[in-house]
C-alpha cells in the first residue's frame, strides 16, 4: 500500500531510484501510512470516506489510462456509482453496494467504443473492490480493525522487504515481459518476511492459530504481489509507466494500492465465505 515501491523493483513506475526519490517515498509513506491506520482505528464513516476517496482516484486513473480524458461523463457516472456503493456498504447493504458497482460499470461502458467497454467494466469493478473490501472487513466490530492491520502489515512488509532484498540480491526476474526489475529473490524475501511479521504479531492481539495465520499471510502476500504484476500488465497494454503522479516519488494512487487492493479483495472473499456479511474479519482471522 503506502510504502516503498514494489516487490523487488522500484522501477515499476519508471522513477529512477535516486536518494532524492527514495526520500520522497519515505516522506510520502510517513504521511499516508499513519492516516490509513488512523482511519482504520476510527472506522465508520471516516474509514469509508478515506477508502471512497482512494477508490474514486483509482477509478479516474484507470479510466484515464484505458480511454483517455475525453469521457468525463462516463467517469463521473462510474465515480457516482462507487460513492453510492460506499454509502450502501456503511449502511449495511453490501449486496446492494455490489450491484451498484456492476450497474455503474455497465452504464459507463455505454459511452465508450466497443473495444474499450470491457476495460471500463473492469475498472469499475477494480475501484469497487478497492472500497468495498476494506469497508466490509472493517464493519466487523469484533475483529475488523485487526483484519485491516493484518492486511497493512502483510502488504507493507512484502513491499519494503521485497524492494530492498530485490536490490541487494538480484537474480532471475519474476516476469520480465511485464515488470523487468522485479526478481524472485525480492518476491520470496517479501513473502517470507510478511509471514514472519504476522506470526510474531498475531499472539499480541489474541490466541490466533499460528499455522493458519502463517498460511493466510503467505497467501495474501503472494496475492498482493500478483496484484502488483496485474497493474503493471495493464499499464503495459497502454504503454504507460505510471498510473498518475499524485503521490510525490511514488506515481499514482493505483500504483501504490495495487497490492493492497488484491490482498484486501482476497481477504474479504475468504472472510465472507467463512463469516458471512456479519463477521467477515473474524472469518478471515479466526479458524
C-alpha positions as CSV (number, residue, x, y, z in Angstrom):
1,X,0.0,0.0,0.0
2,X,1.6,3.3,1.1
3,X,5.2,2.1,1.3
4,X,8.3,1.9,-0.7
5,X,8.0,0.7,-4.2
6,X,7.0,-2.8,-5.2
7,X,8.1,-6.3,-4.6
8,X,11.6,-6.2,-5.9
9,X,12.0,-3.3,-8.2
10,X,11.1,0.3,-7.5
11,X,11.4,0.9,-11.2
12,X,7.8,-0.4,-11.6
13,X,6.6,3.2,-12.2
14,X,9.6,4.3,-14.2
15,X,11.0,6.5,-11.5
16,X,14.7,6.2,-11.0
17,X,15.9,5.0,-7.7
18,X,17.9,8.0,-6.5
19,X,18.4,9.2,-3.0
20,X,16.1,12.1,-3.7
21,X,13.3,9.8,-5.0
22,X,13.8,7.4,-2.1
23,X,13.5,10.4,0.3
24,X,10.2,11.4,-1.4
25,X,8.9,7.9,-1.0
26,X,9.8,7.8,2.7
27,X,8.2,11.2,3.3
28,X,5.0,10.3,1.4
29,X,4.8,7.0,3.3
30,X,5.4,8.7,6.6
31,X,2.3,10.9,6.0
32,X,0.0,8.5,4.3
33,X,0.5,5.3,6.4
34,X,-0.4,6.9,9.7
35,X,-3.5,8.4,8.1
36,X,-4.5,5.0,6.8
37,X,-4.0,3.4,10.3
38,X,-5.9,6.3,12.0
39,X,-8.8,5.9,9.6
40,X,-8.9,2.2,10.3
41,X,-8.8,2.8,14.0
42,X,-11.7,5.2,13.9
43,X,-13.7,3.1,11.5
44,X,-17.2,4.0,10.4
45,X,-17.8,7.0,8.1
46,X,-14.2,8.4,8.3
47,X,-12.8,5.0,7.2
48,X,-15.4,4.7,4.4
49,X,-14.6,8.2,3.3
50,X,-10.9,7.5,3.2
51,X,-11.3,4.5,1.0
52,X,-14.1,6.0,-1.0
53,X,-11.8,8.9,-2.0
54,X,-8.9,6.5,-2.8
55,X,-11.3,4.4,-4.9
56,X,-12.5,7.3,-6.9
57,X,-9.0,8.5,-7.6
58,X,-8.0,5.0,-8.7
59,X,-11.1,4.9,-10.9
60,X,-10.1,8.2,-12.5
61,X,-6.5,6.9,-13.1
62,X,-7.7,3.7,-14.6
63,X,-10.2,5.4,-16.9
64,X,-7.6,8.0,-18.0
65,X,-5.3,5.1,-18.8
66,X,-7.7,3.0,-20.8
67,X,-10.0,5.5,-22.5
68,X,-8.2,8.9,-22.1
69,X,-9.5,12.2,-20.8
70,X,-12.3,12.6,-23.3
71,X,-15.0,10.7,-21.4
72,X,-15.7,12.8,-18.3
73,X,-19.4,12.0,-18.1
74,X,-18.6,8.3,-18.2
75,X,-16.0,8.7,-15.4
76,X,-18.4,10.8,-13.4
77,X,-21.2,8.2,-13.7
78,X,-18.9,5.4,-12.6
79,X,-17.5,7.5,-9.7
80,X,-21.0,8.3,-8.6
81,X,-21.8,4.5,-8.5
82,X,-18.6,3.9,-6.4
83,X,-19.6,6.6,-4.0
84,X,-23.2,5.3,-3.6
85,X,-21.8,1.7,-3.2
86,X,-19.5,3.0,-0.4
87,X,-22.5,4.7,1.3
88,X,-24.6,1.5,1.0
89,X,-21.8,-0.7,2.4
90,X,-21.5,1.5,5.5
91,X,-25.3,1.3,6.0
92,X,-25.0,-2.5,6.0
93,X,-26.3,-3.1,2.5
94,X,-23.4,-5.0,0.9
95,X,-25.4,-6.8,-1.8
96,X,-26.9,-3.6,-3.0
97,X,-23.4,-2.0,-2.9
98,X,-22.1,-4.7,-5.2
99,X,-25.0,-4.4,-7.6
100,X,-24.4,-0.7,-7.7
101,X,-20.8,-1.2,-8.8
102,X,-21.9,-3.6,-11.5
103,X,-24.6,-1.2,-12.8
104,X,-22.1,1.7,-12.7
105,X,-19.6,-0.3,-14.9
106,X,-22.3,-1.3,-17.4
107,X,-23.7,2.3,-17.6
108,X,-20.2,3.7,-18.1
109,X,-19.4,1.2,-20.8
110,X,-22.2,2.7,-22.9
111,X,-20.2,5.8,-23.5
112,X,-17.1,4.3,-24.9
113,X,-16.1,2.4,-28.1
114,X,-16.9,-1.3,-28.1
115,X,-13.3,-2.3,-27.9
116,X,-12.9,-0.4,-24.6
117,X,-16.1,-1.5,-22.9
118,X,-14.6,-4.5,-21.1
119,X,-11.8,-2.2,-19.8
120,X,-14.4,0.2,-18.4
121,X,-16.4,-2.5,-16.7
122,X,-13.2,-4.0,-15.2
123,X,-12.1,-0.6,-14.0
124,X,-15.4,-0.1,-12.2
125,X,-15.0,-3.5,-10.6
126,X,-11.4,-2.7,-9.6
127,X,-12.4,0.6,-7.9
128,X,-15.4,-1.1,-6.3
129,X,-13.2,-3.8,-4.8
130,X,-10.9,-1.0,-3.6
131,X,-13.6,0.5,-1.4
132,X,-15.9,-2.5,-0.6
133,X,-13.3,-5.0,0.5
134,X,-11.8,-2.9,3.3
135,X,-15.1,-1.3,4.3
136,X,-16.8,-4.7,4.6
137,X,-13.9,-6.2,6.6
138,X,-13.8,-3.1,9.0
139,X,-17.6,-3.3,9.5
140,X,-17.0,-6.4,11.7
141,X,-16.9,-4.7,15.1
142,X,-15.2,-7.7,16.8
143,X,-12.1,-8.0,14.7
144,X,-12.5,-5.6,11.8
145,X,-9.6,-3.3,13.0
146,X,-7.3,-6.2,13.5
147,X,-8.1,-7.5,10.0
148,X,-7.2,-4.2,8.4
149,X,-3.9,-4.0,10.5
150,X,-3.2,-7.6,9.3
151,X,-3.6,-6.5,5.7
152,X,-1.4,-3.4,6.2
153,X,1.3,-5.4,7.9
154,X,1.4,-8.1,5.1
155,X,1.4,-5.7,2.2
156,X,3.8,-3.1,3.7
157,X,6.2,-5.8,4.8
158,X,6.1,-7.5,1.4
159,X,6.7,-4.2,-0.3
160,X,9.5,-2.9,1.9
161,X,11.5,-6.2,2.3
162,X,10.9,-7.2,-1.3
163,X,12.2,-3.8,-2.5
164,X,15.5,-4.0,-0.6
165,X,16.0,-7.7,-1.0
166,X,15.5,-7.5,-4.7
167,X,18.1,-4.7,-5.0
168,X,20.5,-6.5,-2.7
169,X,20.4,-10.0,-4.2
170,X,19.1,-9.5,-7.7
171,X,18.9,-12.8,-9.7
172,X,16.2,-14.2,-12.0
173,X,13.4,-11.9,-13.0
174,X,9.9,-12.6,-11.8
175,X,8.1,-11.6,-15.0
176,X,10.5,-9.7,-17.2
177,X,8.0,-9.0,-20.0
178,X,5.7,-7.1,-17.6
179,X,7.9,-5.8,-14.8
180,X,11.6,-6.2,-15.8
181,X,13.0,-5.1,-12.5
182,X,11.2,-7.5,-10.2
183,X,13.1,-10.6,-9.1
184,X,12.3,-13.9,-7.5
185,X,14.6,-13.1,-4.6
186,X,12.6,-10.0,-3.8
187,X,9.3,-11.8,-4.1
188,X,10.4,-14.7,-1.9
189,X,12.0,-12.5,0.7
190,X,9.0,-10.2,0.9
191,X,6.6,-13.1,1.4
192,X,8.8,-14.8,4.0
193,X,9.1,-11.5,5.9
194,X,5.3,-11.0,5.8
195,X,4.8,-14.5,7.2
196,X,7.3,-13.8,10.0
197,X,5.8,-10.5,11.0
198,X,2.2,-12.0,11.0
199,X,3.3,-14.9,13.2
200,X,5.2,-12.7,15.6
201,X,2.5,-10.1,15.9
202,X,-0.7,-12.2,16.0
203,X,-0.2,-13.5,19.6
204,X,-0.1,-9.9,20.8
205,X,-3.7,-9.5,19.7
206,X,-5.3,-12.8,20.7
207,X,-5.0,-16.6,20.7
208,X,-4.9,-17.0,16.9
209,X,-3.9,-20.3,15.3
210,X,-0.3,-19.8,14.3
211,X,-0.3,-22.2,11.4
212,X,-3.4,-20.6,9.9
213,X,-2.1,-17.1,10.4
214,X,1.2,-18.1,8.7
215,X,-0.7,-19.7,5.7
216,X,-3.0,-16.8,5.4
217,X,-0.2,-14.3,5.4
218,X,1.7,-16.3,2.8
219,X,-1.4,-16.5,0.6
220,X,-2.2,-12.8,0.9
221,X,1.4,-11.8,0.3
222,X,1.5,-13.8,-2.9
223,X,-1.9,-12.3,-4.0
224,X,-0.6,-8.8,-3.2
225,X,2.4,-9.4,-5.5
226,X,0.1,-10.8,-8.2
227,X,-2.0,-7.6,-7.9
228,X,1.2,-5.6,-8.4
229,X,2.0,-7.5,-11.5
230,X,-1.5,-7.2,-12.8
231,X,-1.4,-3.5,-12.6
232,X,2.0,-3.5,-14.3
233,X,0.5,-5.6,-17.1
234,X,-2.4,-3.2,-17.5
235,X,0.0,-0.3,-17.8
236,X,2.0,-2.2,-20.4
237,X,-1.1,-2.6,-22.5
238,X,-1.4,1.2,-22.8
239,X,2.4,2.0,-22.9
240,X,2.2,3.8,-19.6
241,X,4.9,3.9,-16.9
242,X,2.7,5.4,-14.2
243,X,-1.0,5.4,-13.4
244,X,-0.6,9.0,-12.3
245,X,1.7,11.4,-10.4
246,X,-0.4,12.3,-7.4
247,X,2.0,10.9,-4.7
248,X,5.5,12.5,-4.8
249,X,8.2,10.0,-5.5
250,X,5.6,7.2,-5.9
251,X,3.5,7.7,-9.0
252,X,-0.3,7.3,-9.0
253,X,-2.6,6.1,-6.2
254,X,-3.3,3.0,-8.2
255,X,0.5,2.3,-8.4
256,X,0.6,2.3,-4.6
257,X,-2.6,0.4,-3.8
258,X,-2.4,-2.4,-6.4
259,X,-1.0,-4.9,-3.9
260,X,-3.3,-3.8,-1.1
261,X,-6.3,-4.0,-3.5
262,X,-5.6,-7.6,-4.4
263,X,-4.9,-8.7,-0.8
264,X,-8.0,-6.9,0.6
265,X,-10.3,-8.4,-2.1
266,X,-8.9,-11.9,-1.5
267,X,-9.0,-11.5,2.3
268,X,-12.6,-10.2,2.1
269,X,-13.7,-13.1,-0.1
270,X,-12.2,-15.6,2.4
271,X,-13.9,-13.7,5.3
272,X,-17.3,-13.6,3.5
273,X,-17.2,-17.3,2.7
274,X,-16.4,-18.3,6.3
275,X,-18.0,-15.5,8.4
276,X,-20.7,-14.1,6.1
277,X,-21.5,-10.4,5.9
278,X,-21.9,-10.2,9.7
279,X,-18.3,-11.3,10.6
280,X,-16.1,-11.2,7.6
281,X,-13.0,-10.2,9.6
282,X,-13.5,-13.0,12.0
283,X,-13.9,-15.4,9.1
284,X,-10.5,-14.3,7.8
285,X,-8.6,-14.4,11.1
286,X,-10.3,-16.9,13.4
287,X,-10.2,-20.6,12.4
